[in-house]
């Protein structure tokens, strides 16, 4: 892993994405650029050529690990093959083993710049940040989100994943410069079971969490789409069968 300012994104990802012809996106409101169904493509080889154009792909572009006031960056290492689909570039942020994580102004600016660079990858129409921030890390995270929003093109949506607990009775998302927060309604554990109501009742979530939802193929969930964008995680590589199962989340 190396410092952000000295590394570009994975050449393998760029080369594979460049297999797809370029095209000009029409001007839309930010979130209208994202399809109603998004498949998460995490750190493993994924071949999604032939995926219907109505489905988007939110792919892990890089992982930032923060330790104290320092950080390291690991670009995606696994191939991703797509043709013609809208893409969201995801940056995963992980906290190191130390008890305190607090980026300085310069380091925060460098991380923000690295996230913004993912928006320039071919076919990327949105940016997402995945960070399970602890309460003590929220001020730093808020500053980072603001720095990213300030640098992104005005029409590029900024998405963040959200712990389910953030979406009920927790006001810390209020005022953040994001277009959507995606409540992660899987791998929650017994203490978070009450938050599953968000799946069936959109209004039970705070406003920031009402535009999208995150689910997993291998967990059952009583679910009403209610015009929300659905992000679907698969514990295994995507196949035609798995994609068909993902479509059930948005098919009446």
C-alpha positions as CSV (number, residue, x, y, z in Angstrom):
1,X,0.0,0.0,0.0
2,X,1.3,3.5,-0.8
3,X,0.4,7.1,-0.1
4,X,-2.6,8.5,-2.0
5,X,-0.8,11.4,-3.8
6,X,1.6,9.0,-5.5
7,X,-0.6,6.4,-7.0
8,X,-3.3,6.3,-9.6
9,X,-6.2,3.8,-9.7
10,X,-5.5,0.2,-10.7
11,X,-4.3,-0.1,-14.3
12,X,-6.2,-3.4,-14.6
13,X,-9.5,-1.7,-13.7
14,X,-8.9,1.1,-16.1
15,X,-7.9,-1.2,-18.9
16,X,-11.0,-3.4,-18.5
17,X,-13.4,-0.6,-18.2
18,X,-12.0,1.0,-21.3
19,X,-13.2,-2.1,-23.2
20,X,-16.6,-0.3,-23.1
21,X,-17.2,2.4,-25.7
22,X,-17.5,5.9,-24.3
23,X,-20.8,7.8,-24.5
24,X,-22.1,11.1,-23.4
25,X,-24.6,11.1,-20.6
26,X,-27.5,13.6,-20.8
27,X,-27.8,16.2,-18.1
28,X,-30.0,15.0,-15.2
29,X,-30.6,15.8,-11.6
30,X,-27.9,14.0,-9.6
31,X,-29.8,10.9,-8.4
32,X,-31.6,10.4,-11.7
33,X,-28.3,9.3,-13.2
34,X,-28.3,6.2,-11.1
35,X,-30.4,3.1,-12.1
36,X,-33.0,1.8,-9.7
37,X,-31.1,-1.5,-9.2
38,X,-27.3,-1.4,-8.4
39,X,-25.2,-4.5,-8.0
40,X,-22.3,-4.2,-5.6
41,X,-19.1,-5.6,-7.1
42,X,-16.5,-6.1,-4.3
43,X,-12.9,-7.2,-4.3
44,X,-13.1,-10.3,-6.5
45,X,-13.1,-10.9,-10.3
46,X,-16.4,-10.0,-11.8
47,X,-17.6,-10.4,-15.4
48,X,-20.8,-8.5,-15.9
49,X,-20.7,-8.1,-19.7
50,X,-24.2,-8.6,-21.0
51,X,-25.8,-7.1,-17.9
52,X,-29.0,-5.3,-18.9
53,X,-28.4,-1.6,-19.3
54,X,-31.1,-0.8,-16.8
55,X,-28.9,-2.3,-14.0
56,X,-25.9,-0.4,-12.6
57,X,-22.8,-1.6,-10.9
58,X,-21.3,-0.1,-7.7
59,X,-17.8,-1.4,-7.7
60,X,-15.0,-1.2,-5.1
61,X,-12.5,1.1,-6.7
62,X,-10.1,1.5,-3.7
63,X,-9.7,1.0,0.0
64,X,-8.3,3.7,2.3
65,X,-7.0,2.5,5.6
66,X,-6.6,5.2,8.3
67,X,-4.3,4.8,11.2
68,X,-4.0,7.7,13.6
69,X,-3.4,10.7,11.3
70,X,-1.9,8.7,8.5
71,X,-3.5,6.7,5.7
72,X,-2.6,4.2,3.1
73,X,-4.5,3.5,-0.2
74,X,-5.0,0.2,-2.0
75,X,-6.5,0.3,-5.5
76,X,-8.8,-2.4,-6.7
77,X,-6.7,-5.5,-7.6
78,X,-9.3,-7.7,-9.2
79,X,-10.6,-7.4,-12.8
80,X,-14.0,-5.9,-13.5
81,X,-15.6,-6.4,-16.9
82,X,-18.7,-4.4,-17.9
83,X,-20.2,-3.1,-21.1
84,X,-22.6,-0.2,-21.3
85,X,-23.7,0.0,-17.6
86,X,-23.8,3.0,-15.4
87,X,-21.1,2.7,-12.7
88,X,-20.7,4.0,-9.2
89,X,-17.1,4.0,-7.8
90,X,-17.0,3.0,-4.2
91,X,-14.2,3.9,-1.8
92,X,-14.1,1.7,1.3
93,X,-12.6,3.4,4.4
94,X,-11.2,1.3,7.2
95,X,-9.9,2.4,10.6
96,X,-6.6,0.9,11.7
97,X,-6.1,-0.8,15.0
98,X,-5.3,2.3,17.0
99,X,-8.0,3.9,19.3
100,X,-7.9,7.3,17.7
101,X,-8.4,8.1,14.0
102,X,-8.2,11.7,13.0
103,X,-6.8,12.9,9.7
104,X,-5.1,16.2,9.6
105,X,-6.2,18.9,7.1
106,X,-3.6,17.9,4.5
107,X,-4.2,14.2,4.8
108,X,-8.0,14.7,4.6
109,X,-7.5,16.8,1.5
110,X,-5.4,14.0,0.0
111,X,-8.1,11.3,0.7
112,X,-10.8,13.6,-0.7
113,X,-8.8,14.1,-3.9
114,X,-8.3,10.3,-4.2
115,X,-12.1,9.7,-3.9
116,X,-12.8,12.5,-6.4
117,X,-10.4,10.9,-8.9
118,X,-12.6,7.8,-9.1
119,X,-15.4,9.9,-10.6
120,X,-13.2,10.3,-13.8
121,X,-13.1,6.6,-14.5
122,X,-14.9,5.5,-17.6
123,X,-18.7,5.2,-17.3
124,X,-18.6,6.3,-13.6
125,X,-21.7,8.5,-13.0
126,X,-21.6,8.5,-9.2
127,X,-19.3,8.2,-6.2
128,X,-20.0,6.2,-3.0
129,X,-18.1,6.1,0.3
130,X,-18.4,3.0,2.6
131,X,-17.2,3.8,6.1
132,X,-18.6,2.4,9.4
133,X,-17.5,5.4,11.3
134,X,-17.5,5.3,15.1
135,X,-19.0,8.2,17.0
136,X,-15.6,9.8,17.6
137,X,-14.9,9.6,13.8
138,X,-18.0,11.4,12.7
139,X,-16.6,14.9,12.7
140,X,-13.7,13.8,10.5
141,X,-16.0,11.9,8.2
142,X,-18.3,14.9,7.9
143,X,-15.4,17.1,6.9
144,X,-14.2,14.5,4.4
145,X,-17.7,14.3,2.8
146,X,-17.8,18.1,2.5
147,X,-14.4,18.2,0.9
148,X,-15.4,15.5,-1.6
149,X,-18.7,17.2,-2.5
150,X,-16.9,20.6,-3.0
151,X,-14.6,18.9,-5.6
152,X,-17.0,16.7,-7.4
153,X,-18.7,17.9,-10.6
154,X,-22.0,19.5,-9.7
155,X,-24.0,16.8,-11.5
156,X,-22.2,13.9,-9.9
157,X,-24.2,12.2,-7.0
158,X,-22.4,11.5,-3.7
159,X,-23.7,8.4,-1.9
160,X,-22.7,6.9,1.4
161,X,-23.5,3.6,3.0
162,X,-25.1,3.8,6.4
163,X,-25.3,1.5,9.4
164,X,-29.0,0.8,10.0
165,X,-28.8,2.4,13.5
166,X,-27.8,5.7,11.8
167,X,-31.2,5.8,10.0
168,X,-33.4,5.7,13.1
169,X,-33.3,8.0,16.0
170,X,-29.8,9.2,15.1
171,X,-29.5,12.7,13.7
172,X,-25.9,12.8,12.8
173,X,-26.6,12.4,9.1
174,X,-28.6,15.6,9.1
175,X,-26.9,18.4,7.1
176,X,-24.3,16.1,5.5
177,X,-23.6,17.1,1.8
178,X,-24.8,13.7,0.4
179,X,-27.5,12.8,-2.1
180,X,-28.4,9.5,-0.5
181,X,-27.5,7.3,2.5
182,X,-27.9,3.6,1.9
183,X,-29.0,1.7,5.0
184,X,-27.2,-1.6,5.1
185,X,-30.0,-4.1,6.2
186,X,-27.8,-7.2,6.3
187,X,-25.1,-8.7,8.5
188,X,-26.7,-6.7,11.3
189,X,-26.7,-9.1,14.2
190,X,-29.4,-9.6,16.9
191,X,-29.0,-6.1,18.4
192,X,-29.9,-4.4,15.1
193,X,-32.9,-6.6,14.2
194,X,-35.3,-3.8,15.2
195,X,-34.0,-1.7,12.4
196,X,-35.2,-4.1,9.8
197,X,-38.5,-2.2,9.8
198,X,-36.8,0.2,7.5
199,X,-37.1,-2.4,4.8
200,X,-40.9,-2.4,4.9
201,X,-41.5,1.1,6.1
202,X,-39.6,3.8,4.3
203,X,-41.1,6.5,6.6
204,X,-39.5,4.8,9.6
205,X,-36.1,6.0,8.5
206,X,-34.6,9.5,8.7
207,X,-35.1,11.5,5.5
208,X,-31.5,10.9,4.4
209,X,-32.1,7.2,4.4
210,X,-35.3,7.1,2.4
211,X,-33.9,7.2,-1.1
212,X,-32.1,3.9,-1.2
213,X,-31.6,0.6,0.6
214,X,-28.9,-2.1,0.8
215,X,-29.8,-5.8,0.9
216,X,-28.0,-9.1,0.4
217,X,-29.0,-12.1,-1.7
218,X,-28.4,-14.6,1.1
219,X,-30.7,-13.0,3.7
220,X,-34.5,-12.9,3.6
221,X,-36.1,-9.6,4.3
222,X,-39.7,-8.3,4.3
223,X,-39.3,-5.6,1.8
224,X,-41.2,-2.8,0.0
225,X,-39.2,-0.9,-2.5
226,X,-41.3,2.3,-2.3
227,X,-39.4,3.8,-5.2
228,X,-36.1,3.4,-3.4
229,X,-32.9,2.6,-5.2
230,X,-31.9,-1.0,-4.3
231,X,-28.2,-1.9,-3.8
232,X,-27.7,-5.7,-3.7
233,X,-24.7,-7.5,-2.3
234,X,-23.8,-11.1,-3.3
235,X,-21.6,-13.2,-1.1
236,X,-20.3,-14.9,-4.3
237,X,-19.4,-13.7,-7.8
238,X,-22.3,-12.5,-9.8
239,X,-23.8,-15.0,-12.2
240,X,-26.9,-14.9,-14.4
241,X,-28.8,-16.7,-11.8
242,X,-27.7,-14.3,-9.0
243,X,-28.6,-11.3,-11.2
244,X,-32.0,-12.8,-11.7
245,X,-32.4,-13.1,-8.0
246,X,-31.3,-9.5,-7.5
247,X,-34.0,-8.3,-9.9
248,X,-36.7,-9.6,-7.5
249,X,-35.9,-6.7,-5.2
250,X,-37.2,-4.2,-7.7
251,X,-39.8,-6.3,-9.6
252,X,-43.3,-5.9,-8.4
